[in-house]
């Protein structure tokens, strides 16, 4: 691979859905919706940014762009200065909808930096997760974005950690995406600092059950996706989301708020159930929503030579 100016890498990062109901700030799932970008190293300190797709009219075209910030953070972590760059991004992951768009941008920047520094610096999986968590604040979205599949993420004395699990082939994700957005910061501000002991115990049991449901027993998904820690507190800010989740669950669909919302994730136990859930959604909502029939992404973020070699 060419080093220095002219070096080009292509990055692909999946959308994610965090929490999955009871697994607040811990569980995340990689989904088959992808942001893609090509980064070319330039002479000097020039910065050229082209964006298409989601956020075309909103994302910055300077060093404050989240992908560029993540690249600069990664370079700085190994004592390097970010070189000149040409960034060409095609965004598909919806912004502000609870599908991990900011986490995907962070992961994309870190992987782009890793690709440009290949042959000079080696980054372990531990390094990648640490860098991503430093920027994102918590690892529940960046872990599945980096590694794919269902991930359990946690913090210990050595920093962020993760465990990747293989999702049962009977689990069929469906995401309902509204036209309106939701701020993660606002959603978090609605949660109390303390919760009743019985609610904490309830969520511990459901989180444990959810691991079994996702990996071995999809028939347990309804019970496993019950939550008392965050969704009820955020409902007032997303009334249509709350109404849709309640309507779906009343009919036996394992529906939860995706991340901080306002999108809704349904963990169906087969393709047929997804079609029926989509029909129900259309009869419940008052504003435009899009139904995304997705698969679980098992690869996570990837980076390769833009000309095609790994």
One Martini backbone bead per residue (centre of mass of N, CA, C, O) as a GRO file, in nm:
protein
  310
    1UNK     BB    1   0.098   0.035   0.021
    2UNK     BB    2   0.073   0.354   0.008
    3UNK     BB    3   0.260   0.621   0.133
    4UNK     BB    4   0.131   0.902   0.204
    5UNK     BB    5   0.061   1.082  -0.039
    6UNK     BB    6  -0.226   0.911  -0.193
    7UNK     BB    7  -0.342   0.765   0.024
    8UNK     BB    8  -0.616   0.517   0.029
    9UNK     BB    9  -0.931   0.470   0.207
   10UNK     BB   10  -1.196   0.241   0.294
   11UNK     BB   11  -1.509   0.285   0.474
   12UNK     BB   12  -1.730   0.070   0.681
   13UNK     BB   13  -2.034   0.139   0.877
   14UNK     BB   14  -2.263   0.048   1.101
   15UNK     BB   15  -2.539   0.044   1.242
   16UNK     BB   16  -2.707   0.101   1.563
   17UNK     BB   17  -2.851  -0.057   1.863
   18UNK     BB   18  -2.932   0.042   2.180
   19UNK     BB   19  -3.024  -0.154   2.480
   20UNK     BB   20  -3.281  -0.340   2.397
   21UNK     BB   21  -3.417  -0.211   2.655
   22UNK     BB   22  -3.257  -0.329   2.940
   23UNK     BB   23  -2.947  -0.258   2.818
   24UNK     BB   24  -2.831  -0.004   2.952
   25UNK     BB   25  -2.524   0.090   2.830
   26UNK     BB   26  -2.451  -0.229   2.711
   27UNK     BB   27  -2.626  -0.295   2.464
   28UNK     BB   28  -2.562  -0.402   2.115
   29UNK     BB   29  -2.651  -0.362   1.755
   30UNK     BB   30  -2.575  -0.458   1.438
   31UNK     BB   31  -2.666  -0.305   1.121
   32UNK     BB   32  -2.768  -0.308   0.763
   33UNK     BB   33  -2.644  -0.002   0.777
   34UNK     BB   34  -2.434   0.233   0.581
   35UNK     BB   35  -2.139   0.402   0.607
   36UNK     BB   36  -1.931   0.570   0.357
   37UNK     BB   37  -1.568   0.614   0.297
   38UNK     BB   38  -1.309   0.827   0.160
   39UNK     BB   39  -0.951   0.856   0.224
   40UNK     BB   40  -0.709   1.108   0.146
   41UNK     BB   41  -0.384   1.189   0.133
   42UNK     BB   42  -0.227   1.504   0.168
   43UNK     BB   43  -0.069   1.772   0.130
   44UNK     BB   44  -0.018   1.909   0.405
   45UNK     BB   45  -0.329   2.079   0.555
   46UNK     BB   46  -0.549   1.999   0.386
   47UNK     BB   47  -0.925   2.025   0.365
   48UNK     BB   48  -1.156   1.793   0.213
   49UNK     BB   49  -1.524   1.791   0.189
   50UNK     BB   50  -1.762   1.533   0.105
   51UNK     BB   51  -2.129   1.514   0.106
   52UNK     BB   52  -2.373   1.249   0.115
   53UNK     BB   53  -2.689   1.234   0.210
   54UNK     BB   54  -2.697   1.237   0.519
   55UNK     BB   55  -2.645   1.567   0.626
   56UNK     BB   56  -2.563   1.754   0.387
   57UNK     BB   57  -2.679   2.040   0.524
   58UNK     BB   58  -2.527   2.003   0.831
   59UNK     BB   59  -2.248   1.921   0.804
   60UNK     BB   60  -1.935   1.991   0.837
   61UNK     BB   61  -1.634   2.133   0.638
   62UNK     BB   62  -1.435   2.081   0.884
   63UNK     BB   63  -1.255   1.999   1.173
   64UNK     BB   64  -1.549   1.939   1.318
   65UNK     BB   65  -1.577   1.690   1.193
   66UNK     BB   66  -1.614   1.386   1.334
   67UNK     BB   67  -1.418   1.222   1.163
   68UNK     BB   68  -1.179   1.417   1.192
   69UNK     BB   69  -1.166   1.415   1.499
   70UNK     BB   70  -1.109   1.108   1.520
   71UNK     BB   71  -0.848   1.113   1.362
   72UNK     BB   72  -0.693   1.315   1.537
   73UNK     BB   73  -0.711   1.146   1.798
   74UNK     BB   74  -0.556   0.901   1.687
   75UNK     BB   75  -0.295   1.040   1.612
   76UNK     BB   76  -0.237   1.164   1.896
   77UNK     BB   77  -0.215   0.883   2.050
   78UNK     BB   78   0.075   0.843   1.860
   79UNK     BB   79   0.219   1.128   1.802
   80UNK     BB   80   0.049   1.254   1.566
   81UNK     BB   81  -0.022   1.441   1.277
   82UNK     BB   82  -0.258   1.547   1.087
   83UNK     BB   83  -0.307   1.535   0.772
   84UNK     BB   84  -0.398   1.584   0.482
   85UNK     BB   85  -0.745   1.581   0.344
   86UNK     BB   86  -0.981   1.365   0.165
   87UNK     BB   87  -1.335   1.360   0.217
   88UNK     BB   88  -1.570   1.096   0.121
   89UNK     BB   89  -1.918   1.094   0.202
   90UNK     BB   90  -2.173   0.834   0.258
   91UNK     BB   91  -2.487   0.873   0.408
   92UNK     BB   92  -2.742   0.648   0.568
   93UNK     BB   93  -2.757   0.701   0.851
   94UNK     BB   94  -2.963   0.828   1.056
   95UNK     BB   95  -3.014   1.131   1.211
   96UNK     BB   96  -3.136   1.151   1.529
   97UNK     BB   97  -3.271   0.820   1.564
   98UNK     BB   98  -3.110   0.580   1.724
   99UNK     BB   99  -2.853   0.457   1.505
  100UNK     BB  100  -2.548   0.557   1.555
  101UNK     BB  101  -2.417   0.802   1.391
  102UNK     BB  102  -2.191   0.908   1.579
  103UNK     BB  103  -2.050   0.639   1.626
  104UNK     BB  104  -1.988   0.589   1.325
  105UNK     BB  105  -1.804   0.836   1.288
  106UNK     BB  106  -1.596   0.756   1.493
  107UNK     BB  107  -1.523   0.481   1.372
  108UNK     BB  108  -1.443   0.584   1.092
  109UNK     BB  109  -1.205   0.763   1.183
  110UNK     BB  110  -1.036   0.544   1.322
  111UNK     BB  111  -1.014   0.353   1.074
  112UNK     BB  112  -0.884   0.555   0.883
  113UNK     BB  113  -0.632   0.597   1.052
  114UNK     BB  114  -0.543   0.306   1.057
  115UNK     BB  115  -0.509   0.282   0.747
  116UNK     BB  116  -0.295   0.516   0.709
  117UNK     BB  117  -0.098   0.372   0.944
  118UNK     BB  118  -0.026   0.134   0.805
  119UNK     BB  119   0.301   0.006   0.890
  120UNK     BB  120   0.346   0.204   1.158
  121UNK     BB  121   0.078   0.126   1.318
  122UNK     BB  122  -0.070  -0.059   1.590
  123UNK     BB  123  -0.412  -0.166   1.641
  124UNK     BB  124  -0.609  -0.276   1.872
  125UNK     BB  125  -0.915  -0.348   1.990
  126UNK     BB  126  -0.866  -0.196   2.253
  127UNK     BB  127  -0.782   0.069   2.125
  128UNK     BB  128  -1.037   0.127   1.959
  129UNK     BB  129  -1.241   0.131   2.197
  130UNK     BB  130  -1.106   0.352   2.361
  131UNK     BB  131  -1.116   0.580   2.152
  132UNK     BB  132  -1.425   0.574   2.106
  133UNK     BB  133  -1.509   0.624   2.405
  134UNK     BB  134  -1.370   0.898   2.444
  135UNK     BB  135  -1.570   1.033   2.232
  136UNK     BB  136  -1.866   0.907   2.308
  137UNK     BB  137  -1.859   0.804   2.644
  138UNK     BB  138  -1.968   0.517   2.541
  139UNK     BB  139  -1.974   0.161   2.422
  140UNK     BB  140  -2.260   0.059   2.304
  141UNK     BB  141  -2.218   0.160   1.996
  142UNK     BB  142  -1.910   0.115   1.917
  143UNK     BB  143  -1.881  -0.189   1.947
  144UNK     BB  144  -2.069  -0.285   1.710
  145UNK     BB  145  -1.935  -0.099   1.498
  146UNK     BB  146  -1.657  -0.249   1.513
  147UNK     BB  147  -1.754  -0.583   1.553
  148UNK     BB  148  -2.037  -0.666   1.562
  149UNK     BB  149  -2.328  -0.770   1.642
  150UNK     BB  150  -2.356  -0.867   1.967
  151UNK     BB  151  -2.295  -0.650   2.250
  152UNK     BB  152  -2.100  -0.633   2.542
  153UNK     BB  153  -2.055  -0.349   2.757
  154UNK     BB  154  -1.778  -0.226   2.968
  155UNK     BB  155  -1.636  -0.100   3.273
  156UNK     BB  156  -1.302  -0.073   3.400
  157UNK     BB  157  -0.987  -0.017   3.518
  158UNK     BB  158  -0.891  -0.061   3.195
  159UNK     BB  159  -1.166   0.006   3.067
  160UNK     BB  160  -1.308  -0.078   2.790
  161UNK     BB  161  -1.531  -0.352   2.716
  162UNK     BB  162  -1.596  -0.668   2.527
  163UNK     BB  163  -1.863  -0.886   2.388
  164UNK     BB  164  -1.916  -1.107   2.131
  165UNK     BB  165  -2.220  -1.220   1.971
  166UNK     BB  166  -2.427  -1.462   1.835
  167UNK     BB  167  -2.706  -1.446   1.652
  168UNK     BB  168  -2.989  -1.576   1.604
  169UNK     BB  169  -3.138  -1.664   1.300
  170UNK     BB  170  -3.442  -1.584   1.408
  171UNK     BB  171  -3.352  -1.290   1.416
  172UNK     BB  172  -3.551  -0.998   1.298
  173UNK     BB  173  -3.489  -0.690   1.213
  174UNK     BB  174  -3.680  -0.383   1.285
  175UNK     BB  175  -3.704  -0.039   1.167
  176UNK     BB  176  -3.856   0.258   1.281
  177UNK     BB  177  -3.848   0.571   1.100
  178UNK     BB  178  -3.876   0.892   1.152
  179UNK     BB  179  -3.886   1.239   1.069
  180UNK     BB  180  -3.798   1.284   1.349
  181UNK     BB  181  -3.605   1.391   1.622
  182UNK     BB  182  -3.343   1.316   1.884
  183UNK     BB  183  -3.181   1.402   2.165
  184UNK     BB  184  -2.965   1.248   2.368
  185UNK     BB  185  -2.936   1.461   2.590
  186UNK     BB  186  -3.237   1.492   2.645
  187UNK     BB  187  -3.302   1.199   2.710
  188UNK     BB  188  -3.106   1.179   2.956
  189UNK     BB  189  -3.238   1.418   3.127
  190UNK     BB  190  -3.511   1.239   3.198
  191UNK     BB  191  -3.346   1.083   3.395
  192UNK     BB  192  -3.290   0.956   3.685
  193UNK     BB  193  -3.041   0.904   3.931
  194UNK     BB  194  -3.266   0.724   4.063
  195UNK     BB  195  -3.391   0.393   4.140
  196UNK     BB  196  -3.567   0.146   4.214
  197UNK     BB  197  -3.477  -0.159   4.319
  198UNK     BB  198  -3.692  -0.326   4.159
  199UNK     BB  199  -3.608  -0.211   3.882
  200UNK     BB  200  -3.318  -0.311   3.878
  201UNK     BB  201  -3.383  -0.610   3.907
  202UNK     BB  202  -3.558  -0.634   3.660
  203UNK     BB  203  -3.329  -0.558   3.451
  204UNK     BB  204  -3.132  -0.778   3.518
  205UNK     BB  205  -3.316  -1.013   3.433
  206UNK     BB  206  -3.372  -0.917   3.137
  207UNK     BB  207  -3.080  -0.903   3.038
  208UNK     BB  208  -3.018  -1.201   3.077
  209UNK     BB  209  -3.252  -1.301   2.897
  210UNK     BB  210  -3.167  -1.157   2.632
  211UNK     BB  211  -2.921  -1.326   2.569
  212UNK     BB  212  -3.079  -1.588   2.531
  213UNK     BB  213  -3.276  -1.487   2.312
  214UNK     BB  214  -3.055  -1.389   2.096
  215UNK     BB  215  -2.883  -1.683   2.096
  216UNK     BB  216  -3.132  -1.924   2.152
  217UNK     BB  217  -3.444  -1.782   2.238
  218UNK     BB  218  -3.669  -1.599   2.062
  219UNK     BB  219  -3.938  -1.664   2.228
  220UNK     BB  220  -3.826  -1.452   2.471
  221UNK     BB  221  -3.836  -1.148   2.371
  222UNK     BB  222  -4.068  -1.014   2.515
  223UNK     BB  223  -3.969  -1.048   2.809
  224UNK     BB  224  -3.664  -0.946   2.752
  225UNK     BB  225  -3.768  -0.630   2.660
  226UNK     BB  226  -3.816  -0.531   2.926
  227UNK     BB  227  -3.855  -0.199   3.096
  228UNK     BB  228  -3.755   0.050   3.385
  229UNK     BB  229  -3.511   0.278   3.325
  230UNK     BB  230  -3.591   0.467   3.039
  231UNK     BB  231  -3.853   0.473   2.858
  232UNK     BB  232  -4.067   0.609   3.043
  233UNK     BB  233  -3.906   0.879   3.089
  234UNK     BB  234  -3.900   0.947   2.760
  235UNK     BB  235  -4.198   0.953   2.653
  236UNK     BB  236  -4.274   1.263   2.669
  237UNK     BB  237  -4.073   1.331   2.415
  238UNK     BB  238  -4.214   1.053   2.255
  239UNK     BB  239  -4.527   0.984   2.195
  240UNK     BB  240  -4.526   0.821   1.926
  241UNK     BB  241  -4.323   0.612   2.011
  242UNK     BB  242  -4.476   0.508   2.257
  243UNK     BB  243  -4.732   0.423   2.105
  244UNK     BB  244  -4.595   0.216   1.920
  245UNK     BB  245  -4.471   0.030   2.129
  246UNK     BB  246  -4.738  -0.043   2.271
  247UNK     BB  247  -4.888  -0.157   2.022
  248UNK     BB  248  -4.687  -0.381   1.953
  249UNK     BB  249  -4.683  -0.528   2.231
  250UNK     BB  250  -4.991  -0.588   2.240
  251UNK     BB  251  -4.932  -0.788   1.969
  252UNK     BB  252  -4.635  -0.941   2.030
  253UNK     BB  253  -4.402  -0.733   1.988
  254UNK     BB  254  -4.050  -0.675   2.020
  255UNK     BB  255  -4.051  -0.355   2.133
  256UNK     BB  256  -3.821  -0.072   2.111
  257UNK     BB  257  -3.613   0.168   2.179
  258UNK     BB  258  -3.374   0.317   1.982
  259UNK     BB  259  -3.189   0.405   2.195
  260UNK     BB  260  -3.285   0.746   2.225
  261UNK     BB  261  -3.419   0.790   1.972
  262UNK     BB  262  -3.728   0.756   1.795
  263UNK     BB  263  -3.683   0.488   1.716
  264UNK     BB  264  -3.796   0.148   1.635
  265UNK     BB  265  -3.736  -0.175   1.764
  266UNK     BB  266  -3.775  -0.500   1.615
  267UNK     BB  267  -3.763  -0.840   1.744
  268UNK     BB  268  -3.808  -1.072   1.539
  269UNK     BB  269  -3.894  -1.433   1.458
  270UNK     BB  270  -3.945  -1.331   1.153
  271UNK     BB  271  -4.039  -1.212   0.846
  272UNK     BB  272  -4.351  -1.224   0.883
  273UNK     BB  273  -4.364  -1.044   1.139
  274UNK     BB  274  -4.260  -0.785   1.004
  275UNK     BB  275  -4.497  -0.731   0.812
  276UNK     BB  276  -4.715  -0.707   1.033
  277UNK     BB  277  -4.579  -0.473   1.187
  278UNK     BB  278  -4.590  -0.268   0.951
  279UNK     BB  279  -4.895  -0.256   0.933
  280UNK     BB  280  -4.944  -0.152   1.218
  281UNK     BB  281  -4.784   0.108   1.207
  282UNK     BB  282  -4.960   0.252   0.986
  283UNK     BB  283  -5.215   0.262   1.202
  284UNK     BB  284  -5.070   0.451   1.439
  285UNK     BB  285  -4.941   0.675   1.291
  286UNK     BB  286  -4.924   1.036   1.185
  287UNK     BB  287  -4.644   1.015   1.066
  288UNK     BB  288  -4.371   0.963   0.889
  289UNK     BB  289  -4.257   0.625   0.831
  290UNK     BB  290  -3.986   0.390   0.818
  291UNK     BB  291  -3.928   0.058   0.700
  292UNK     BB  292  -3.657  -0.157   0.813
  293UNK     BB  293  -3.532  -0.444   0.668
  294UNK     BB  294  -3.300  -0.629   0.855
  295UNK     BB  295  -2.976  -0.717   0.948
  296UNK     BB  296  -2.718  -0.861   1.103
  297UNK     BB  297  -2.415  -0.744   1.163
  298UNK     BB  298  -2.087  -0.931   1.166
  299UNK     BB  299  -1.827  -0.728   1.105
  300UNK     BB  300  -1.838  -0.438   1.106
  301UNK     BB  301  -1.592  -0.240   1.069
  302UNK     BB  302  -1.415  -0.134   0.769
  303UNK     BB  303  -1.077  -0.145   0.614
  304UNK     BB  304  -0.932  -0.033   0.297
  305UNK     BB  305  -0.809  -0.017   0.014
  306UNK     BB  306  -0.948   0.175  -0.235
  307UNK     BB  307  -0.841  -0.040  -0.464
  308UNK     BB  308  -0.908  -0.334  -0.274
  309UNK     BB  309  -0.696  -0.399  -0.082
  310UNK     BB  310  -0.643  -0.506   0.254
   0.00000   0.00000   0.00000
